[in-house]
Amino acid sequence: MHLNDYETVFILTPVLSEEQIKDTVDKFHK
């Protein structure tokens, strides 16, 4: 996982919980 990708997801979805963000990032890379 790249930090840049995580930052992008975090910026796009600031209202999501950490678990939801992790799940989104996981799907984003699959």
Order of alpha helices (4+ residues) and beta strands (2+ residues): alpha-alpha
